[in-house]
Amino acid sequence: MSVKAFELVPAVERDLLMGDKARINIECIECCGKHLYMGTNDCFIHHFLLDEVTSSKGKLSYSAQKLLHKYLGLKKPVAELRAASALERLIVLCDGIVFLVDMVTLETVPSAAGGGAKIRGVTAFCINENPVNGDPFCVEMGVLSSKRRTVQIYMVYEDRVQLVKEVTTPEQPCAVSVDGYFLCLALATQYMILNYNTGASQDLFPYNSEERRPIVKRIGREEFLLAAPGGLGMFANAEGVSQRAPVNWSESVIGAAVCFPYVVALDESFITIHSMLDQQLKQTLSFRDGHILQDFEGKVILASTKAVYVLVPLPLERQIQDLLASHRVEEALLLTEGAQQNIPKDKFQILHKRILQQAGFIQFGQLQFLEAKEHFRKGQLDVRELISLYPLLLPASSSFTRCHPPLHEFADLNHLAQGDQEKVLRCKKFLISYLGEVRSTEVANGCKEDVDTALLKLYAEQDHDSLLDLLASDNACQLADSLPWLEKYHKYFALGLLYHYNGQDSAALQLWIRVVDGDLQDSTRSDLYEYIVDFLYSCSNLDLVWKYADWALQKDPTIGVHIFTKRPARKDLSELNPDDVITYLGKHSQALLLYLEHLVLERRTKKEKFHTHLAVLYLERVLSLLSESPTDEQKLTRARERLQALLRESNLYRAQFLLGKMENCEQLLLERATLHGKLEEHDKALHILVHKLRDFPSAEAFCTWASSCRDSAYRQQLFHLLLGVYLDRNLSGKPQTAAGGGDLEMAAVDLLNRHGEVFDAVRVLRMLPEGWSLQLLRPFLGRAIRASMHACRTSQIALGLAHSENLQLLHDRLKDRKKPIFVSEKKGCHLCHNTFSEPDVVCLPGGVPVHTHCVAQRVRDSPTKRQLTNSSNHT
């Protein structure tokens, strides 16, 4: 695809060069700064001064002024000219002779004493633009001889030339280019690379120099451009390797030059311009009778036989903008990146970012969202440039203004979509995705309010699931700008979250309550009531809790009470006083009951009034159910079970007070028995269980429960009491009443047989009626005998173990305290005070030695024996 990269501008018109001499033709050109030199077919050198002239519209033109022309005194055309500006010399090839000419006067330089200034028999030469000699006042030159298959290396000075190296080639060379030690040669049949310092060579590819003129052009350090068969422009480095793809130019190319990133080629009718980046033909210019194409320090000059032209490159930015205007994004980016080496770093970074941003908007307009996003990311696009395309998404308070000159051609999204709603929708989905990715990155720095507010509006409009995630996390959404959007799309729950995030909890609760009450419609959360309760129990503002708890309790007391029962214990939350809560819940009986259960059963609060209050509520519930007609037995059973469980498990309620409340209620005998048990009135409790309820299992369970945290004696006493009630006797064995029956006797037998280990067997035998058979009590008696024997043997074992342990401790003590006991005739016994005549002694506690007979006498006289340790020691 074409792009206008260059303009052909006349530099030296025909009339200025030859006047009325029609037979003068241009044979070669050289340019050094503003100075242009031309060699003609009549052996003249013409010197012009070229001035660049820029019009008010920025158009470039050239003004040429002829300074001088000089006849060289030979009959052949001037074949080549090369400037050596450091020496102020022109190197001229004419009639097979290379000689030096003064750049200013165009006079031939005479030879210096002891050295020549001319080289004869030359077909071509070239200047080494990457010289290996460090002398700044000489020029290195490669020369091809017409008579020998050699390349000669000369040093050119102001007034002489000096041969320094001669290298033989396998064929007669016809074109040469030099870079450092490397010669790139066009031989008769092939191209080759030759290192004239080491002699190493590398064949490149075949080429027939008789069919077409070879081209050997140095384009950079150790890199050359060659005319290859098939109309290809091949690149080769000093190692003989092509690191760039070839360009496909004309078969009849006359000359070539490089003006990065373009390769310019000249044939008989056209100038073709190819990109070195993608090898595509970018521009073609008509140019007839052209036969010279050279580049001089980045300036490309062409010549026909009669006139000279400059190929002026258009500014890079203009080329890139032309490509972008044609939506040729990849080419524009390729050209930008390829030109990096020719642009200062800071300027390139600015240019590159802008081109990437423009490319992103072009692809965005083509709905190529993945590519657009990547270019926006690399170009570090101010995300507000994109948001501003969407009407009303930016907050009204935003100070953003679009970049100038603009990055795109769109007024807004409607202009881009041209009424295509499907396209609008796709663009909005892309923006949602893109903003979601960049809002937590550096891209959003400095504009987080704009980004989050725009994202909220899109989420609300598109009914997007991420709306709540945005508002529940750290965000910068502007409340004033977001409120109408959330109301418009009935996102009242989300609006409440935004109120909460901005510290307006009361406004949030009022809004949510209106949704729950049906005044506003929002289907975001079906459990909004439960959410409000959760919100209140974690709310740090107690005034709000007290204000809205009543509404929650009226709605559903079983859930509303969670405001008080689920309130977490956190440093940032003020603790609610249970007394205040109970007072507040006075008009909500069900919630009050649940709260007291929370205090007593879950938090295990150790306050009598809470336990008593809960028990009273349980009791009132039971009494209420008993008063109903008909009675709901299932509810009554559950209510009594809860009351009984509390009466059994709690020790903190006022038992006497509760007993008074149910004193006349014969339906609550089991509960009364429990209360008597709490008051240590076990006889009354057992009397109720045995004689009034005739519930023998409950009587046994009562004894087990009442003695659960007491010692075995207390437990034995309770079971003996129960046995006495069964036998209608008191603990002394005397009858209490005349009442009795077979069922009580069987209960007594079952009690003894099940819990025989608890009873004192002797005492039980004294209590039992004399008429009972031993066979009836066989399980009890067998268990009692085994228990007695077991206790006796266990005691014996314990005694033995204790005795053994005592002996072991005494042994360990003596072992720890063992030391020599010294006795002598001078030392006396502690008991009789006589001296020792024999080594046999007894050591008293404390290590005091005494006579054995003294100890024996003392033991006989003492009422209690002492433990002694014999010890034999030698002095």
Buried (B, 14 or more C-beta within 10 A) or exposed (E): EEBEBBBBBEBBEBEBBBEEEEEBBBBBBBBBEEBBBBBBBBBBBBBBBBEBEEEEEEEBBBEBEBEEBBEBEBEBBBBBBBBBEEBBBBBBBBBBBBBBBBBEEBEBBEBEEEEBBBBEEBBBBBBBBBBEEEEEEBBBBBBBBEEEBBBBBBBBBBBBBEEEBBBEBBBBBBBBBBBBBBBBBBBBEBBBBBBBEEEEBBEBBEBEBEEBBBBBBBBBEBBBBBBBEEBBBBBBBBEBEBEBEBBBBBEBBBBBBBBBBBBBBBBEEBBBBBBBBBBBBBBEBEBEEBBBBBBBEEBBBBBBBBBBBBBBBBEBBEBBBBBBEBEBBEBBBBBBBBBEEEBEEEEBEEBBBBBBBBBBBBBBBEBBBEBBBBBBBBBEBBBBBBBBBBEEBBBEEBEBEEBEEEBBEBEEBBEBBEEEEEBBEBBBBBBBEBBBEBBEEEBBEEBBBBBBBBBBBBBBBBEBEBBBEBBEEEBBBBBEBBBEBBBEBBBBBBBBBBBBBBEBBBBBBEBBBBBBEEEBEBEBBEEBBBBBBBBBBBBEBEEBBBEBBBBBBEBBBEBBBBBBBEBEEEEEBEEBEBEEBBEBBEEBEBBBBBBBBBBBBEEEBEEEBBBBBBBBBBBBBBBEBBEEEEEEEEBBEBBBEBBBEBBBEBEBBBBEEBBEBBEEBEEBBBBBBBBBBBEEBBBBBBBBBBBEBEBBEBBBEBBEBBBEEEEEEEBBBBBBBBBBBBBBBBEEEEEEEEEBEEEBBEBBBBBBBEBBBBBBBEEBBEBBEEEEEEEBBEBBBEBBEEBEEEEEEEEEEEEEEEEEEEEEEEEEEEEEEEEEBEBEEEEBBEBEEEEBEEEBBBBBEEEEBBBBEBBEEBEEEEEEEEEBEEBEEEE
